[in-house]
Amino acid sequence: MSSTPPGVRRVLVVIPARGGSKGVPAKNLAPVGGVPLVTRAVRECRAARLVTDVVVSTDDQAIAAAARQAGAEVVTRPVALAGDTATSETAVRHAMDAHETLHGAAVDVVLLVQCTSPFLIREDVDAVAAAVAENGADTAVTVAPFHGFLWRDEEDRKDGGHGVNHDKAHRPRRQDRPQDLLETGAAYAMDAAGFRAHGHRFFGRTALVRTDPARVLEIDDPHDLARARALAPLFDTVRPGALPTHDDIDAVVLDFDGTQTDDRVLIDSDGREFVSVHRGDGLGIAALRRSGLRLLILSTEQNPVVAARARKLGLPVLHGVDRKDLALKQWCGEQGIAPERVLYAGNDVNDLPCLALVGWPVAVGSAHDAVRGAARAVTTAPGGAGAVREIAGWLLGPTLDLDLSDLSLEPRPTLPTSAK
């Protein structure tokens, strides 16, 4: 069961992603910018400040696997709700019911996010969520300014084509016309209780959340997909295979066991456990700290070894947390750091939610295949063998050796017990 910190409203995102698609086969898995559409949507929703949980509703095993790897919970959609005539509202209601049953807690706000809008950004997800969760709206929708003249062709009209949002006999200048707003189809937010009562997404007072019109694109046919792939290099600021620099991030967050250790545990005849850490990693962390970056060690279990290592390195530590991703999101909020400006380094599947949350997910060289697949960059060095030192080299470049030149070498510590 997931837990939510006291005072935090439960904001659930539901991403409908069924397997069947006639216009574009396997559409929800189609890569844009090298990343499947469903993965793009999950990553942006996971990174939104107000979102506590993300669910992908699907009837397709491949989509489910991609969603889980990106850090989403998966709800299997029944056949009756997966056909061409099924509405998005029925999928959202089913997913919300399943999520609440699984976690034993009611949702306060529910979002419908369409992964066929490839350039949706986390700021828009947060904006529609905030309209309902914080600003008193019943529902919210993303819209974009629209200045075009709409026409309709109806055979039974004697005048043929006629204006929808204008009188064809009088065409005022754009600045003299009321501002039209186009529904983008990307993100909707609803008060959860109101959604249950009304059964549709536009009850009560609807907040219109304006977004960048340049990013408005819905993929319905192969031409739309081709346009999205052509635009991706312009909108995706981080290219697959690129390495981060100091200018790209504001904070480095490190998993412990398997990232700062080699994931092995030594046990002596009295049953005491020991792990080893790498001296070069300690030097790299010292240089990162001196560079002005914020650093954090994040671990699931409450364990003295994590606190001892953090004290030696002079780093803050969060351990004994039930949900690492929620702890990370809360820490970012407290520090005033945008998650997209965070580098998180991990090695195993319990790191996937955090990797999906940040702008720079990094896997160490010995990481699980699923973690390597979710990362934007992978170190050459394995965990516990200089991987953190390597990351410091990416961020600080040629200045790293200068930063280390006046640092005394730390001893080679062997620390008791393991932590993850």
N, C-alpha and C positions, 0 to 999 in steps of 0.2 A: 504494500500500500504506500502510495506517495504521500508525503506530508507537506503542508503549506505553513509557512511561518505565521504566527499570530498576527491578526490585523491585515493580512494580505488577502485580497479578493481572489477567488479562483476564476481565472480567465482561460477558457478552453478554446483552442482553435481546432476546427474540423476541416480537413482537406479531403473532399470527395475525389477519388481517383480510381474509377472502375477500369477494368481491362479492355472492355469492348469500345472500339472507336472506328466508325466507318470512314470519316474524312481523312484521318491520319492514323493508320494502324499503329497500335502500341504507343499512342500519342503521349501518355503521361510518363513514359520512360524515354521519350525522345530527348537526346542531348542538345542543349543550347549552351554555348560557351564551354563545351566539354562536360557539362553536368546535367543529369536527367532532370526533367521538369519537376518531378515530384520532390527530388532532393533539393532543388533550388528553393521551392516553396517552404519545405520543412526548415531549412537553414535560416531563412529570413524570419519565419515565425518564432523559432526557438530563440533567436537573438533579440526579439522585441522585449522591451523593459517590463511590460505589464503581463505578458503571457506566462502562465504557470504550466500549462500542459498543451501538447500538440498531438492530435490523433489523425491518422490517415484511415479513411474508410474505403476499403477496396475488396474486390472479389478475385483479385489476381495475385498469385504467389510471388511473381517477380517484382511487382510493385510493392508488395508487403515487405519483401527482403530489402529493397532499396530504402523504403521508409524507415525501417528499423535501424539500418546502418547509419542513416542520417540523424537518428536520435528520437524518432517519433514512436508513439504507441500506435499499434495497429488494431483496428476493429474489422473483423471479417463481415462483409456486407452480404446478407442473404440474397439469393437469386431474385426473389420478388422485388428487391429494391435496386437491382443492378441492370435492369433493362433500359431500353431507349426512352420509355415513357415515364420512368421514375424521376421524381423531382429531387432537387438538391435538398429541399427542406426535409424530405423523408429520410435522406441519408444523414443529415445533421441530427435529427431527433433520435434516430437509432443509435448513432455513435455517442451522443450525449448520455442516453440511457445506459449504454454498455459501460461507458467510462465511470459514471456515478455508481453503478453497481459494483464495479471492480474496486473502486477506491473508497466506497462507503461515505462519500461526501458530496454535497450538492454543488453544482456549478453556479456561479453568480452571473457571468457574462459568457456568451458563446459567440464565436466568430466563424463565419463561412469564408474560406479562402480558396480561390481557384488556382490550381497549379498551372493552368493553361495561360496565365498572365505572367510570362517569364521575368518581367522586369519590375515586379512588385518588390518594394524595399521595406525593411523592418520599421522605418519611420512611419510609413503608411499604416502598417499593421498596428503600431502603437497608437496612432492618431484615431483610428476608428474605435479601438478598445477604450481609449481615454474618454472619448465622447460619451460612451455609455457608463463606464466604470467610475469616472471622476466628474463628468460635467452634466449629468442628469438627463441625457437623451435616452429615449427608449430604444432607438435603432440608429445605425449609422452606415454610410456607404461611401466608397471612394468615387469621386467625380473629377472631371477635368474640364477646363474652359473649352467651349466649342463655338466657333464663329461661322460655320457654314450655313448655307441655305438648303433646307430639306425640301424635297419634292416627292409627290406621290402620283402615280399613274393609275387612274381608275377608269375602266372602260365605259361605265354608265354615266360618266360626266361629259357634258357637251364641250366643255372647255379643255378637255384632255388633261395634260399634266397640270397640277396645281400645287401651290406652296403649302407646306405644313407649318413651318414656323415663320412664314412671311406672306404678304400679299404680293402676288407677282406684278400687280399694277403699281406697287409702291415699294421700292427697294431702298430703304434708308442706309446710310453709312453705318459701318460696324460700331462706331462710337455712339451712334444715336439709337442703337437697338438694345433691348434688354440682354443681359449676359445669359446665354444658354449654357447648361452644364451637361456633359455627357457621362452617363454611368459607365465606369470602366470595366465592371465585371470582375474585378480583382478581389476586393475584400468587403465584407459586411459584418457588422456587429449587432447583437441583439441582447437585451436583458433576458436572461435565461427563463425566468418565470413568465415573462410576457410572451416569449416565443412559444412556450408550452401552451399558453392560454389561447393564442391567436393562430398559431400554426403557419405563419408566414413571416417574412423578414422585414416588412415595412409597417409595422403597427406603431401607433402612438406618434411621438415627435421624432422625426428623422433628421439627424445631423448630416450635412453634406460636407465631406472631408475632401478638400481640394488636393490634387496631386499633380505631378509634372506631366503635362500632356505628351511630351516626347516619349515617355515610358509606357504609354497606353497601347497595348497590343494584346489581342486575344487570339490564340492559335486554334483555328477551326478547320483549316485546310492546308495542303502542302505549301501553298504560296505564303501563308502566314508563318509557317515554320522556317521557310527559307529567309524571310525578312528578319525573323528573330535571330537566326544564326549570323546574318550579316551585321546586325546591330550589336550583338553581344560584345565584340571587342571594344565598342564605344562606351558601353554601360558597365561592363565588368572590369572594375579597376584592378583586380588581382588576376593575373594570368596563370593558368595551370603550369606548374613547373618552375615558376619564378620563386626566388628566395626573398624573405622579408629583409628590410633594412631598419635602422633606428628611426627613420622618418615615418615608417609605416605603422608603428605601434607606440602605445603609452605604457603598457604593462606586460610582464611575463609571469605566467602562472604555471607552476610545475607540479605534476603528480610526483609521488615519492617512490614507492616500490616498483621496480621495473623500469623506472625512468632515471632516478638518481641512484638506483642500485641495479645489480644484474638479475634481480628477481629470484636469487637463490637464498636459502636460509641454511646456516650451519648450526648444528645442534651438538652440544657437548654431552659428556656422560651424565651430567646432572639435569639434562633436559633444557638447559638455557640455549636460547636462540641468538644468532649473530648475523648481521648483514654487513657488507662492506660498501663504502662509497669511494668516489674517484677524486683524487686531489685536484686534477685539472678542472673538474666541474666546479669545485669550490672557488678556484681562481676566476673562472669565467663568471660565476655569480657575483663575486666581489666587483669585477669590472662593470657588470651590468648595473649593479647598485650605484657605483660611482658615476655612471653615465646619466643618472637622473631618472631612469625607468623605475616604475613601481614593480615590486616583485611579491609573490605570494606562493607558499607551499600549501597545496590542497589535498587532503587525504580523507578517506572514508572512516577508517577506524580510529578510535582514541588510543594512541600508543605513545609511550614515553620516548621512543627513538625518534619520532618525527619532531617532537618538541625540542629534543636535545640537539638534533641537527639544525633546526631552525635557529636556535639560540646561537650556535657556533657561527652560522652564516649571517646572523643579524637580520633575519627575515621574519615577517609575520607569518603565522600558520593558522589554517583552519583545518581541524581534524575532528573526527567523531561526528561527522555530518551525515544525515540520512540521504539527502539529495545534493550531490556535488554541483550539479548545474544550477539549482536554485540558490545554493550558497554562493556560487560564483557570481550569479546575476545580482544578488543582494550586495556583495562586496563591491562590484563595479558601480552600483548605484551610490553606495556610501562614499566611494572614492571619487565619484564624478567622472568615471571613465566609460566611454562607449564600448560595448562588447566587441564591436568590429575593429577596435584599436587594441585588442588583446591578443597575445600569442599564448596558446595553451599547448603544453607538451605532455603527451601521455603514451601509454603502451598497450593497454588492454581494453576489452569491450566495455568495462564500466566507465571508461573515459569518453565514450562516444557522445553522450549528451553534452558534455562540456565542449568537445570538438565541434559539435554542431552549433553551439552558441556563439563562438568567437569568430573574428575575422581571419585569424591566422591559426588554424588547427595544424599541429605538427606532431608527427609520429617519430619515435626513436627507431633506430635501425633494426632492433630486435622485436618490434611491435607485432601484435596480432595482425593478420591479413586484413581484417575488417577495419582496423584502425588505420593501417597504411592507406586503404582505399578511401577513407574519409578525410585524410590529411591533404593539405595543400603543399606540404613539403615534408620530406623524410630525411633524417640525419643518416650519414654514412656510419657513424659510430653507434654501437648498441647501447642500451640503457646501462648505466653504471660503468661505462667504459669511455667516458668523454663526450657523450651526446650533448650535455648541457654546455660544455666548453665549445662544442661545434656551433651550437645555436648562438652563443655569444660572439663567435667569429662572424657569423652572418650579419648580426646586428651592428657590430662595432667595426668590422672590416680591418683595415691596416692600423687603426688606432688601438686595437685590442692589445697588441704586444707592448705598446707604449704605456697603456694603462696598467699592465701587469708588471712593468719593469721595476716599480718601487714597492711592490707588494711582497711581503715575506711569504715563503712557501708554508702552507699549513701542514701539520702533521698528517700522517696517513691513519685516520681513525678507523677502528672496527667497532661498530655500534651494535648493541644488543637488540634482539627481537626485530620483527619485520612489520611493515605497515603498508596499507593500501587504501 
